[in-house]
Amino acid sequence: MKTQTLNVGLIGYGMAGRTFHAPLIQATPGLELTAVVSRDADRVHADLPEVEVLAKPPALFARRDIDLVVIATPNATHFPLAKAALNAGKHLVIDKPFTVSLSEARLLRTQAEEAERSVSVFHNRRWDSDFLTLQALLEGGTLGRVVSLESRFDRFRPTVTDRWRDHHQPGGGIWFDLGPHLLDQVRALFGMPKAILLELATVRDGAEVDDDFLCLLEYEGLRVTLQASSLVADPTPRFRVHGTRGSYVKFGLDPQEARLKAGELPSPGWGEDPEPGRLVLAEAKGEGPEGRPHPGLPGDWPAYYAGVARALLHGTPLPVTLDEAMDVMTLLETGLDSYRQGRWLRFRESRPIRRLHGH
């Protein structure tokens, strides 16, 4: 593109659009938040007085000055909105999950390729402090050959809400809410697994959709456990990783979400996590059984939209590619098939990233 600024249109101004996408877009050089599609113009203008508010998505798609459309709406609407945006010739960012089915994802990929438009999915937790720290430990071989990884994302939300996520509809439930985060992180570390086993549960009083899951992924010489629940009041480890040279354990969530919810905007020191992990290494002398604190690398959610801007303006790779988003959709859907059939399901093609295993 000739222009050095991309005009962005955001669809949806609920939790995701207001808390995550709008502030991060505004903080990104090369992107300008030009219009928001929302039924509540007063709410948008209270935060963004200079931004135009449109009542319906077709009005945004008809705007020739809009280069990039960001979809931050309920999961079941991702496919029809993305299809219409691509028909209008727009580049796309879609909040996770990409779609609610693998077949929808395949149709969008084909449409994007034919239209020569860029599509990326907002897998922002690749830029969490704890994940970047773990990634560096594995790339450096600090833990040796990793044999076990546990990744948990727990909350204590005992009251069922009237939000769409708590209703029985396509894309509802915790598997499609938190599963994409955990699956994308593991795929980024180790590639695609050999097999998957998923157990879903509905544990809260009055709940009608899954609000607890346990997922196992099988790799060569490595077992990955992913868990998320809405009924965990006592803190659990965010990561627990064991290898032939030692272990790494991290409690506490990356602080960027809480800072955005509090109204903070990205600034120096923005992604620093005040709670270090614990590193226990076999060859470390003078350390007790608890090991030593291991400070985390700073998180960097702004890197996602900075990468999108570079890709559209300068032709660099997208920060989350369509192939990577398709892998996550494959994992989500095969996991559901595993739960329905009550057994492990194997993948036809396993693509492990062996350099992160210590091989």
C-alpha positions as CSV (number, residue, x, y, z in Angstrom):
1,M,0.0,0.0,0.0
2,K,1.2,3.5,-0.7
3,T,-0.3,5.1,2.4
4,Q,1.6,4.9,5.6
5,T,-1.5,5.0,7.7
6,L,-4.2,2.3,7.6
7,N,-7.8,3.2,8.5
8,V,-9.3,0.6,10.8
9,G,-12.9,-0.2,11.4
10,L,-13.8,-2.1,14.6
11,I,-17.0,-4.2,14.7
12,G,-18.2,-4.7,18.3
13,Y,-17.6,-2.6,21.4
14,G,-18.2,-5.1,24.1
15,M,-15.6,-6.6,26.4
16,A,-13.1,-7.6,23.6
17,G,-13.6,-4.5,21.4
18,R,-13.5,-1.9,24.1
19,T,-10.9,-3.4,26.5
20,F,-8.4,-5.1,24.1
21,H,-8.8,-4.1,20.5
22,A,-9.6,-0.3,20.6
23,P,-6.7,0.6,23.0
24,L,-4.2,-1.6,21.2
25,I,-5.1,-0.2,17.8
26,Q,-4.8,3.3,19.0
27,A,-1.4,2.6,20.5
28,T,-0.1,1.3,17.1
29,P,1.8,3.6,14.7
30,G,0.5,3.1,11.2
31,L,-3.1,2.3,12.4
32,E,-5.9,4.8,12.9
33,L,-9.2,3.8,14.5
34,T,-11.6,5.5,12.1
35,A,-15.0,3.9,12.8
36,V,-16.7,1.6,15.3
37,V,-19.8,-0.4,14.6
38,S,-21.9,-0.5,17.8
39,R,-25.6,-0.2,18.8
40,D,-24.5,2.1,21.7
41,A,-23.0,5.2,20.2
42,D,-22.9,7.0,23.5
43,R,-20.8,4.3,25.1
44,V,-18.3,4.5,22.2
45,H,-18.2,8.3,22.2
46,A,-17.6,8.4,26.0
47,D,-14.3,6.7,25.3
48,L,-13.6,7.8,21.7
49,P,-15.2,11.1,21.0
50,E,-13.4,11.6,17.7
51,V,-14.3,8.2,16.2
52,E,-17.4,7.8,14.0
53,V,-20.0,5.3,15.2
54,L,-21.9,3.2,12.6
55,A,-25.1,1.2,13.5
56,K,-24.6,-1.7,11.1
57,P,-21.6,-3.6,9.6
58,P,-22.7,-3.1,6.0
59,A,-22.2,0.7,6.5
60,L,-18.6,0.0,7.4
61,F,-17.9,-2.5,4.6
62,A,-19.2,0.2,2.1
63,R,-16.6,2.7,3.2
64,R,-13.8,2.8,0.7
65,D,-11.4,4.5,3.1
66,I,-11.4,1.5,5.5
67,D,-8.4,-0.7,4.9
68,L,-8.6,-3.1,7.9
69,V,-11.7,-4.5,9.6
70,V,-11.4,-5.9,13.1
71,I,-14.2,-8.3,14.2
72,A,-14.7,-8.4,18.0
73,T,-18.2,-9.8,18.1
74,P,-19.7,-13.1,19.5
75,N,-18.0,-16.2,18.1
76,A,-20.9,-17.4,16.0
77,T,-20.9,-14.1,14.0
78,H,-17.2,-14.2,13.0
79,F,-17.9,-16.2,9.8
80,P,-20.7,-14.2,8.2
81,L,-19.0,-10.9,9.1
82,A,-15.6,-12.0,7.8
83,K,-17.2,-13.3,4.6
84,A,-19.0,-10.0,4.0
85,A,-15.8,-8.0,4.8
86,L,-13.7,-10.0,2.4
87,N,-16.4,-9.6,-0.3
88,A,-15.9,-5.8,0.3
89,G,-12.2,-6.2,-0.2
90,K,-11.1,-5.6,3.4
91,H,-8.1,-7.0,5.2
92,L,-9.2,-8.7,8.5
93,V,-8.3,-9.2,12.1
94,I,-10.7,-11.6,13.9
95,D,-10.8,-12.1,17.6
96,K,-10.2,-15.7,18.7
97,P,-11.5,-18.2,17.9
98,F,-11.2,-17.8,14.1
99,T,-14.7,-19.3,13.6
100,V,-16.9,-21.9,15.3
101,S,-16.1,-24.8,12.9
102,L,-13.2,-26.0,10.8
103,S,-15.4,-26.0,7.7
104,E,-16.1,-22.2,8.1
105,A,-12.4,-21.6,8.6
106,R,-11.6,-23.4,5.4
107,L,-14.1,-21.4,3.4
108,L,-12.7,-18.1,4.8
109,R,-9.1,-19.1,4.0
110,T,-10.1,-20.0,0.4
111,Q,-12.0,-16.7,0.0
112,A,-9.1,-14.7,1.5
113,E,-6.6,-16.3,-0.9
114,E,-8.8,-15.7,-3.9
115,A,-9.4,-12.1,-2.9
116,E,-5.7,-11.6,-2.1
117,R,-6.6,-10.2,1.3
118,S,-4.7,-10.7,4.6
119,V,-6.5,-12.4,7.5
120,S,-5.1,-12.8,11.0
121,V,-6.5,-14.1,14.3
122,F,-6.0,-12.3,17.6
123,H,-4.0,-14.9,19.5
124,N,-2.6,-12.2,21.7
125,R,-1.4,-14.5,24.5
126,R,1.7,-15.5,22.5
127,W,2.9,-12.1,23.9
128,D,2.2,-12.9,27.5
129,S,5.1,-12.4,29.9
130,D,5.0,-15.9,31.3
131,F,4.7,-17.5,27.8
132,L,7.6,-15.5,26.4
133,T,9.7,-16.4,29.4
134,L,8.9,-20.1,29.0
135,Q,9.6,-19.9,25.3
136,A,13.0,-18.5,26.0
137,L,13.8,-21.2,28.6
138,L,12.9,-23.9,26.1
139,E,14.8,-22.3,23.2
140,G,17.8,-22.0,25.4
141,G,17.6,-25.6,26.5
142,T,17.6,-24.6,30.2
143,L,15.2,-27.4,31.2
144,G,16.8,-30.0,29.0
145,R,14.5,-32.3,27.1
146,V,10.9,-31.4,28.2
147,V,8.8,-34.4,29.2
148,S,5.8,-32.7,30.8
149,L,4.0,-29.4,30.5
150,E,0.9,-28.3,32.4
151,S,-0.8,-25.1,31.4
152,R,-3.8,-23.8,33.3
153,F,-6.1,-20.8,33.0
154,D,-8.5,-20.9,36.0
155,R,-11.0,-18.4,37.2
156,F,-13.5,-18.2,40.1
157,R,-16.8,-17.1,38.5
158,P,-19.4,-19.1,40.4
159,T,-22.4,-17.1,39.1
160,V,-23.7,-17.9,35.6
161,T,-24.2,-14.7,33.7
162,D,-26.6,-13.8,30.9
163,R,-23.7,-13.2,28.5
164,W,-23.7,-15.1,25.2
165,R,-20.7,-17.1,26.3
166,D,-22.8,-18.8,29.0
167,H,-25.6,-19.7,26.6
168,H,-25.9,-22.9,24.6
169,Q,-25.0,-21.7,21.1
170,P,-22.2,-22.4,18.6
171,G,-19.0,-21.0,20.0
172,G,-20.2,-20.7,23.6
173,G,-18.6,-22.3,26.6
174,I,-15.1,-22.3,28.1
175,W,-13.5,-24.6,25.4
176,F,-14.0,-22.0,22.7
177,D,-13.2,-19.1,25.1
178,L,-9.9,-20.2,26.8
179,G,-9.1,-23.3,24.7
180,P,-7.8,-21.2,21.8
181,H,-5.3,-19.4,24.0
182,L,-3.8,-22.5,25.5
183,L,-3.8,-24.5,22.3
184,D,-2.2,-21.7,20.3
185,Q,0.6,-21.4,22.9
186,V,1.4,-25.1,22.9
187,R,1.3,-25.2,19.1
188,A,3.7,-22.3,19.0
189,L,6.1,-24.2,21.3
190,F,5.8,-27.8,20.0
191,G,3.9,-27.8,16.7
192,M,1.0,-30.1,16.1
193,P,0.6,-33.1,18.4
194,K,0.2,-36.7,17.6
195,A,-3.2,-37.1,19.4
196,I,-5.7,-35.3,21.6
197,L,-8.1,-36.3,24.4
198,L,-10.7,-33.8,25.7
199,E,-13.0,-34.0,28.7
200,L,-15.6,-31.2,29.2
201,A,-17.7,-30.6,32.3
202,T,-20.5,-28.3,33.4
203,V,-19.8,-27.7,37.1
204,R,-21.6,-24.4,38.1
205,D,-25.1,-24.3,39.5
206,G,-27.4,-23.4,36.6
207,A,-24.8,-23.6,33.9
208,E,-25.9,-24.8,30.5
209,V,-22.5,-24.9,28.7
210,D,-19.1,-26.3,29.5
211,D,-17.3,-24.3,32.1
212,D,-14.4,-26.7,32.9
213,F,-12.1,-28.7,30.6
214,L,-9.2,-31.1,30.8
215,C,-7.3,-31.6,27.5
216,L,-4.3,-33.9,27.0
217,L,-2.0,-33.6,24.0
218,E,0.5,-36.4,23.0
219,Y,3.9,-35.6,21.5
220,E,6.9,-37.8,21.1
221,G,8.3,-38.2,24.6
222,L,6.1,-35.3,25.9
223,R,2.7,-35.1,27.6
224,V,0.9,-31.8,27.6
225,T,-2.0,-31.1,30.0
226,L,-4.3,-28.1,29.4
227,Q,-6.9,-27.1,32.0
228,A,-9.4,-24.3,32.5
229,S,-12.2,-23.9,35.0
230,S,-14.7,-21.3,36.3
231,L,-14.7,-22.7,39.8
232,V,-11.2,-22.4,41.1
233,A,-10.8,-19.9,44.0
234,D,-7.4,-21.0,45.1
235,P,-4.5,-20.0,42.8
236,T,-3.2,-22.8,40.6
237,P,0.1,-22.8,38.6
238,R,-0.3,-21.0,35.2
239,F,2.6,-23.2,34.0
240,R,4.4,-26.2,35.4
241,V,7.1,-27.6,33.2
242,H,9.5,-30.5,33.8
243,G,12.5,-31.5,31.9
244,T,15.7,-33.6,32.2
245,R,17.7,-30.7,33.7
246,G,15.0,-29.1,35.9
247,S,11.6,-27.6,36.3
248,Y,9.9,-24.2,35.9
249,V,6.7,-23.2,37.7
250,K,4.8,-19.9,37.3
251,F,1.8,-18.7,39.3
252,G,-0.2,-15.6,38.5
253,L,-1.6,-14.3,35.2
254,D,0.1,-12.0,32.8
255,P,-0.9,-8.4,34.0
256,Q,-1.7,-6.9,30.6
257,E,-5.4,-7.8,30.7
258,A,-5.9,-6.3,34.1
259,R,-4.1,-3.1,33.1
260,L,-6.3,-2.7,30.1
261,K,-9.4,-3.3,32.1
262,A,-8.2,-0.6,34.6
263,G,-8.0,1.9,31.7
264,E,-4.2,1.9,31.4
265,L,-2.6,2.3,28.0
266,P,0.6,0.7,26.8
267,S,3.7,2.5,28.1
268,P,7.3,1.7,29.1
269,G,7.3,-1.2,31.6
270,W,3.7,-2.0,30.5
271,G,4.1,-5.8,30.2
272,E,6.4,-6.4,33.2
273,D,5.0,-9.2,35.5
274,P,5.7,-8.5,39.2
275,E,5.4,-12.2,40.1
276,P,8.5,-14.2,39.1
277,G,8.4,-17.9,38.3
278,R,10.5,-20.5,40.1
279,L,13.3,-22.3,38.4
280,V,14.8,-25.6,39.9
281,L,17.9,-26.9,38.1
282,A,19.6,-30.2,38.8
283,E,23.1,-28.8,38.4
284,A,22.5,-25.6,40.5
285,K,24.6,-25.7,43.7
286,G,23.5,-24.1,46.9
287,E,19.9,-23.9,46.0
288,G,17.2,-25.3,48.2
289,P,14.4,-27.6,46.9
290,E,12.4,-24.5,46.0
291,G,15.0,-23.4,43.5
292,R,15.3,-19.7,42.8
293,P,13.1,-16.9,41.5
294,H,13.2,-16.5,37.7
295,P,12.0,-13.0,36.6
296,G,9.9,-13.0,33.5
297,L,10.4,-11.3,30.2
298,P,8.1,-8.3,29.7
299,G,4.8,-9.1,28.0
300,D,4.1,-7.3,24.7
301,W,0.5,-7.4,23.5
302,P,1.1,-4.3,21.4
303,A,3.5,-6.4,19.3
304,Y,0.5,-8.1,17.7
305,Y,-1.0,-5.0,16.0
306,A,2.4,-3.6,15.3
307,G,3.0,-6.8,13.3
308,V,-0.3,-6.5,11.5
309,A,0.6,-2.9,10.5
310,R,4.1,-4.0,9.2
311,A,2.5,-6.8,7.3
312,L,0.0,-4.7,5.5
313,L,2.3,-1.7,4.9
314,H,5.6,-3.4,4.2
315,G,4.7,-7.0,3.2
316,T,6.3,-8.7,6.2
317,P,4.7,-12.0,7.5
318,L,1.5,-11.6,9.7
319,P,2.1,-12.0,13.4
320,V,-0.5,-14.9,13.4
321,T,-0.8,-16.5,10.0
322,L,-3.9,-18.2,8.5
323,D,-2.1,-21.6,8.6
324,E,-1.5,-21.1,12.4
325,A,-5.1,-20.1,12.9
326,M,-6.2,-23.2,11.0
327,D,-4.1,-25.4,13.2
328,V,-5.9,-24.0,16.3
329,M,-9.2,-24.7,14.7
330,T,-8.2,-28.2,13.9
331,L,-7.2,-28.7,17.5
332,L,-10.5,-27.2,18.8
333,E,-12.7,-29.3,16.5
334,T,-10.8,-32.6,16.9
335,G,-10.9,-32.0,20.7
336,L,-14.7,-31.8,20.5
337,D,-14.8,-35.0,18.5
338,S,-12.6,-36.7,21.1
339,Y,-15.1,-35.6,23.9
340,R,-18.1,-36.8,21.9
341,Q,-16.5,-40.2,21.2
342,G,-14.9,-40.5,24.6
343,R,-11.5,-41.5,23.3
344,W,-8.1,-40.3,22.1
345,L,-8.1,-39.1,18.5
346,R,-4.9,-39.2,16.5
347,F,-3.9,-36.6,13.9
348,R,-3.1,-37.7,10.4
349,E,-0.1,-35.3,10.3
350,S,2.0,-34.5,13.4
351,R,4.3,-31.5,12.9
352,P,6.4,-31.2,16.1
353,I,9.0,-28.4,16.5
354,R,11.8,-30.6,17.7
355,R,14.3,-27.9,18.5
356,L,12.2,-26.9,21.5
357,H,12.4,-30.4,22.8
358,G,16.1,-30.3,23.4
359,H,16.7,-32.5,20.4
